[in-house]
Amino acid sequence: MTELLTKFGNYKSWAPFILRVTLGILMMAHGAGKLFGANASFLTQLGIPEQFLSGIAGFAGWIGTPVADGGLGLPAAFFFAWLVALLEFGGGLALILGLFTRLGALLLSLQFFIIIVYVKIIVGNGWEVDLPYLGGLVAILLLGPGPYSLERKIFGKVRF
């Protein structure tokens, strides 16, 4: 058994690729839901009222609605809605491609830190789903894109 497990070490160079692509797909799905509309039945189970799930306008509505009425109560709701949606979609694409990987991971890590502290802890939704996202993004930030990335292919090294 030990011999079998040690053989996995021969493939450790694939770990950043697997982590990048997995998190990238999840991030793009989150961003696409905000940009183009979402699966309302899934998100209503998380406590987001269904009227706020109709694309960017609905997401901005949820961001700007007062906390007492089920929203986040933030000013500049459309700005933050576009910022979050584009960061998740574009950052997810960057992770998948392995291009500007550390920059994407840094920005998404900051976003998830804010989500955990403000949205989940202060406003009152559960944070335990978002903590693994943050952990994976910080791991990518530290590891870089790995050898199987466009960044290495184009530049010959990790630049961002």
C-alpha positions as CSV (number, residue, x, y, z in Angstrom):
1,M,0.0,0.0,0.0
2,T,2.8,2.4,0.9
3,E,4.4,1.7,-2.5
4,L,1.2,2.5,-4.3
5,L,0.7,5.8,-2.4
6,T,4.3,6.9,-3.0
7,K,3.7,6.5,-6.8
8,F,1.2,9.4,-6.6
9,G,4.2,11.7,-5.9
10,N,5.3,11.1,-9.5
11,Y,2.3,13.1,-10.6
12,K,2.5,16.1,-8.2
13,S,3.2,18.5,-11.0
14,W,-0.5,18.0,-12.0
15,A,-1.8,19.3,-8.6
16,P,-1.9,23.0,-9.5
17,F,-3.6,22.2,-12.8
18,I,-6.3,20.2,-11.2
19,L,-6.9,22.8,-8.5
20,R,-6.8,25.7,-11.0
21,V,-9.3,24.0,-13.4
22,T,-11.7,22.9,-10.7
23,L,-11.8,26.3,-9.0
24,G,-11.9,28.0,-12.3
25,I,-15.0,26.1,-13.4
26,L,-16.7,26.9,-10.1
27,M,-15.8,30.6,-10.4
28,M,-17.0,30.8,-13.9
29,A,-20.3,29.2,-13.0
30,H,-20.8,31.7,-10.1
31,G,-20.1,34.6,-12.4
32,A,-22.3,33.3,-15.2
33,G,-25.2,32.9,-12.8
34,K,-24.8,36.5,-11.8
35,L,-24.3,37.8,-15.4
36,F,-27.0,35.7,-17.2
37,G,-29.4,34.5,-14.5
38,A,-29.2,31.6,-12.1
39,N,-30.7,28.4,-11.1
40,A,-33.2,30.0,-8.7
41,S,-34.2,26.8,-6.8
42,F,-30.6,26.2,-5.8
43,L,-29.9,29.8,-4.7
44,T,-33.2,30.1,-2.8
45,Q,-32.1,27.2,-0.7
46,L,-29.2,29.5,0.4
47,G,-31.6,32.1,1.6
48,I,-31.4,34.5,-1.4
49,P,-35.0,35.6,-2.4
50,E,-36.0,34.5,-5.9
51,Q,-36.7,38.0,-7.1
52,F,-33.0,38.8,-6.9
53,L,-31.9,36.0,-9.2
54,S,-32.7,37.5,-12.7
55,G,-29.1,38.2,-13.9
56,I,-27.1,41.3,-13.1
57,A,-30.1,43.5,-12.3
58,G,-31.5,41.0,-9.8
59,F,-28.0,40.5,-8.2
60,A,-27.6,44.3,-7.9
61,G,-31.1,44.4,-6.4
62,W,-30.0,41.9,-3.7
63,I,-26.8,43.8,-3.0
64,G,-28.6,47.2,-2.6
65,T,-31.7,46.0,-0.7
66,P,-31.5,46.7,3.1
67,V,-30.4,43.8,5.3
68,A,-33.7,43.9,7.2
69,D,-35.4,43.1,3.8
70,G,-33.1,40.2,2.9
71,G,-30.3,42.0,1.0
72,L,-26.8,43.2,1.8
73,G,-27.6,46.9,2.1
74,L,-24.6,48.1,0.2
75,P,-24.4,51.4,-1.8
76,A,-23.4,51.5,-5.5
77,A,-25.1,48.1,-6.0
78,F,-24.8,48.0,-9.8
79,F,-21.0,48.8,-9.6
80,F,-20.5,46.0,-7.1
81,A,-22.7,43.6,-9.0
82,W,-20.7,44.0,-12.2
83,L,-17.4,44.0,-10.3
84,V,-18.2,40.7,-8.6
85,A,-19.8,39.0,-11.6
86,L,-16.9,40.0,-14.0
87,L,-14.3,39.1,-11.4
88,E,-15.8,35.6,-10.9
89,F,-16.3,34.9,-14.6
90,G,-13.0,36.4,-15.8
91,G,-11.0,35.2,-12.9
92,G,-12.4,31.7,-13.4
93,L,-11.4,31.8,-17.0
94,A,-7.9,33.0,-16.0
95,L,-7.5,30.1,-13.6
96,I,-8.7,27.5,-16.2
97,L,-6.2,28.8,-18.8
98,G,-3.4,29.3,-16.4
99,L,-2.9,32.9,-17.6
100,F,-2.5,35.8,-15.0
101,T,-3.1,33.0,-12.5
102,R,-1.7,34.6,-9.4
103,L,-3.4,37.9,-10.1
104,G,-6.8,36.2,-10.6
105,A,-6.2,34.1,-7.5
106,L,-5.3,37.2,-5.5
107,L,-8.4,39.2,-6.6
108,L,-10.7,36.2,-6.0
109,S,-9.1,35.5,-2.6
110,L,-9.8,39.1,-1.6
111,Q,-13.4,38.8,-2.8
112,F,-13.9,35.6,-0.9
113,F,-12.4,37.1,2.3
114,I,-14.9,40.0,2.0
115,I,-17.7,37.5,1.3
116,I,-16.9,35.5,4.4
117,V,-16.5,38.4,6.7
118,Y,-19.3,40.7,5.5
119,V,-21.9,38.6,3.7
120,K,-21.6,35.4,5.7
121,I,-20.6,36.4,9.2
122,I,-22.0,39.9,9.6
123,V,-25.1,39.6,7.5
124,G,-25.7,36.1,8.7
125,N,-25.4,33.4,6.0
126,G,-23.1,30.3,6.5
127,W,-19.4,30.7,5.7
128,E,-18.4,27.1,5.7
129,V,-19.0,26.7,1.9
130,D,-16.9,29.7,1.0
131,L,-13.9,28.9,3.3
132,P,-12.7,26.0,1.0
133,Y,-12.9,28.4,-2.0
134,L,-10.7,30.8,-0.1
135,G,-8.3,28.1,0.9
136,G,-8.0,26.8,-2.7
137,L,-7.5,30.3,-4.1
138,V,-4.7,31.0,-1.6
139,A,-3.1,27.7,-2.5
140,I,-3.1,28.7,-6.2
141,L,-1.7,32.1,-5.2
142,L,1.2,30.5,-3.4
143,L,1.8,27.6,-5.9
144,G,1.4,29.6,-9.1
145,P,-0.1,28.1,-12.3
146,G,2.1,25.0,-12.4
147,P,3.9,23.6,-15.4
148,Y,0.7,23.0,-17.4
149,S,-0.4,26.5,-18.1
150,L,-0.6,29.1,-20.8
151,E,1.5,31.4,-18.7
152,R,4.4,29.0,-18.9
153,K,3.8,28.2,-22.5
154,I,3.7,31.9,-23.6
155,F,6.3,33.5,-21.3
156,G,8.4,30.4,-20.5
157,K,8.0,31.2,-16.8
158,V,5.4,32.5,-14.3
159,R,5.1,36.2,-14.7
160,F,1.9,37.1,-12.9
